[in-house]
């Protein structure tokens, strides 16, 4: 695992920021940090880290505004939002302001490191500007949260984007519901299969010509799903 990547930690809780930075340094990551949303944009643009760990609730400027500003100024690294409230996740999906992923507080440090390791591994093994193509559609880099279909941009929510990314990395493989839920929602999630199926239905409406008879995202009865490309 290549852990010499730089991570910016933007968190106003000094104790939590200290713990996260200390752990990341012990894992071999380079870190920069700030507790202010107002300072975060300047810090990230100056240091250009591969990943930004960004708190949702910040003084001066909320995390959503920090992320939006960074994207407008051309930052194309990964932004992982740290949030404590479930309703904030709904806002993240709704606003679609350029977050790559999120982690829910309180989080286990081992799980956070595992998440970051997987992101770094993806960055090392993939061109961040790589475009995946299937049918008449293009899926753009992970933080963009969109597909282009017949020249028209279609927005995806964070969860839809994460589901599609996982399928695109596992084309023509049968994926169980349990594996998919673990990948999409994480280790400590209490999400049920009905919630997963609901997101699959919404994703199908965006990528399938006939969502009731899907060509790409097919159900494997009793097991899970398979993505045909």
Buried (B, 14 or more C-beta within 10 A) or exposed (E): EEBEBBBBBBBBBEEBBEEBBEBBEEBEBBBBBBBBBEBBBEBBEEBEBBBBBBBBBBEEBBBBBBBBBBBEEEBBBBBBBBBEEEEBBEEBBEEBBBBBBBBBBEBEEEEBBEBBBEBBEBBEEEEEEEEBEBBEBBBBBBBBBBBBBEEEEBEBBBBBBBBBBBBBEBEEEEBEBEBBBEBBBBEEEEBEEEBBEEBBEBBBEBBBEEBEEBBBBBEEEEEBBBBEE
